[in-house]
Amino acid sequence: MSQLPPTDHIETLCLQAGWRPGNGEPHVMPIYQSTTFHYDSSEQMARLFDLAEPGFFYTRLGNPTLDYVEKKIAALEGGIGAMLTSSGQAASFLAVFNLLGAGDHLVASSAIYGGTFNLFAVTMKRMGIETTFVPPSASADEIAAAFRPNTRALFAESVTNPSLEVADFAKLSTVAHAHGVPLVIDNTFPTPALCRPFEHGADIVVHSTTKYMDGHAQTTGGVIVDSGRFDWKASGKYPGLTEPDPSYHGLVYTDAFGPSAYIVKARAQLMRDLGTAQTPLAAYVLNLGLETLPLRMERHVRNALAVAEFLENHPRVAWVNHPGLPSSPYHALAQKYMPRGTCGVVSFGVKGGRAAATKLMDSMRLGAILTHVADARTCLLHPASTTHRQLTDEQLAAAGIPADLIRLSVGIEHIDDILADLAQALEKSAQ
């Protein structure tokens, strides 16, 4: 297989990283649609099971198609390795569960996707893991005050879903590292086309690849990316990585795999036992989306800013939130960390509250009401009654989600058509 010349250009990596065909091999990455892989020697198979040598033996733990896409995403984020999962939710869970167990504690931003909030606040609490939520606007001292001796990670979103608050990476990473724990960032909204959290102090990155990475609402998926930079031994807080694993004959991940210890453990231990694997076909579809990611994100950003400016000047709109607007309290952070834009999502409220918001959504013709975001097609949602439905009014407020918030995911259609659709829907919302 040919080698990719050195490059850090996202456009080239999206097309060329991962699968590099050799002489006579397929130009397009193939689908290895097989659950198992053949070996002539039982001794070699045993070495694979012992993690003594790399290779594929069962698709739940590894498959060439997934491997190529994982290598591509790791290159896009600037990480040492990646692991695809069956969903973004699975990626978020495995990313933190790889570090925490019963009796441990997590600090997380309160302004995160509702499914992730529920995962941390309810499901993982039943597993003996407690979470303290802090607003992303909290000071470094306020975040530090949430830490406990048994805190094992700090989790946040680079751009929050759906409140569109931009993470202050310098503040978050400084606090996390001062307490000897990694910063885990969900980078779903900006994608590495617009933001690479490892360049700003993050240690682990997760994505719902269902969103912009796929970009066409075709397949669910997630990914965990390891920077390879966190010193697990020096921290002294992660015996699962630095002490013998009895399920692999006493193997110590940091000794055996060095900087890759975290991502190897995630696959060899958690994916082995929990089985939230992505399928080869899903990885193939994801790769098709990745090939056009920079082009799509450029259009998403441009269209979303035009929509935000239109809404900000419309008399039927109560408020607008988009980090690209100078009026946004997160504009400066967006310019610092994401100068090419943040995402294609705009949140806003319509005068008249929930009833008017519902009327507007039902009046859209081009924009579709979907439990989805970050699609090539324009879509919208009322989070308080859907994705964040399980949250109380107090939790909604803490997450920065007013009851009248409409999350508009601006697609890559012609901007004139998007604005015309919004204009007629806004007019009807007053009737």
HELIX and SHEET records of a PDB file:
HELIX    1   1 ILE A   10  GLN A   16  1                                   7    
HELIX    2   2 SER A   42  PHE A   49  1                                   8    
HELIX    3   3 PRO A   64  GLU A   77  1                                  14    
HELIX    4   4 GLY A   88  PHE A   97  1                                  10    
HELIX    5   5 GLY A  114  ASN A  118  1                                   5    
HELIX    6   6 LEU A  119  THR A  123  3                                   5    
HELIX    7   7 MET A  124  ARG A  126  1                                   3    
HELIX    8   8 ALA A  140  ALA A  145  1                                   6    
HELIX    9   9 PHE A  169  ALA A  178  1                                  10    
HELIX   10  10 THR A  191  LEU A  194  1                                   4    
HELIX   11  11 PRO A  197  HIS A  200  5                                   4    
HELIX   12  12 TRP A  232  SER A  235  1                                   4    
HELIX   13  13 PRO A  239  THR A  242  1                                   4    
HELIX   14  14 PRO A  246  TYR A  248  5                                   3    
HELIX   15  15 TYR A  253  PHE A  257  1                                   5    
HELIX   16  16 GLY A  258  SER A  260  5                                   3    
HELIX   17  17 ALA A  261  LYS A  265  1                                   5    
HELIX   18  18 ALA A  266  MET A  271  3                                   6    
HELIX   19  19 ARG A  272  LEU A  274  1                                   3    
HELIX   20  20 PRO A  280  GLU A  291  1                                  12    
HELIX   21  21 LEU A  293  GLU A  312  1                                  20    
HELIX   22  22 HIS A  331  TYR A  337  1                                   7    
HELIX   23  23 GLY A  353  SER A  363  1                                  11    
HELIX   24  24 PRO A  383  SER A  385  5                                   3    
HELIX   25  25 ASP A  393  ALA A  398  1                                   6    
HELIX   26  26 ILE A  415  SER A  429  1                                  15    
SHEET    1   A 7 GLY A  81  THR A  85  0                                        
SHEET    2   A 7 GLY A 222  ASP A 226 -1                                        
SHEET    3   A 7 ILE A 204  SER A 208 -1                                        
SHEET    4   A 7 LEU A 183  ASP A 186  1                                        
SHEET    5   A 7 THR A 151  GLU A 157  1                                        
SHEET    6   A 7 HIS A 105  SER A 109  1                                        
SHEET    7   A 7 GLU A 130  VAL A 134  1                                        
SHEET    1   B 5 VAL A 317  ASN A 321  0                                        
SHEET    2   B 5 VAL A 345  VAL A 350 -1                                        
SHEET    3   B 5 ILE A 406  SER A 409 -1                                        
SHEET    4   B 5 CYS A 379  LEU A 381 -1                                        
SHEET    5   B 5 ALA A 368  ILE A 369  1                                        
END                                                                             
